[in-house]
């Protein structure tokens, strides 16, 4: 099953990740808007952030288009 993965690697070498499996919530063979939120309050400016799609061991193709990353910051 295809997965969208967000990995945050800290300067000290530790890392955390969040995984979304769109196939669990979206219909097959249809274009679908998919998103997920990640709480960034524990991310520092020197942390490394990686976002990728993983379709390991699947016989089905997954197509993605218009990938967008937004950082939303609260107004104080």
Number of C-alpha atoms within 10 A of each C-alpha: 14 18 17 17 16 17 15 20 17 17 12 7 8 8 13 10 13 14 15 17 15 18 11 10 10 13 10 10 7 7 11 12 10 12 11 11 9 9 8 11 7 8 13 12 7 9 15 13 14 11 14 10 15 15 13 9 8 10 8 8 7 13 5 9 7 6 7 6 8 6 8 8 8 4 4 3
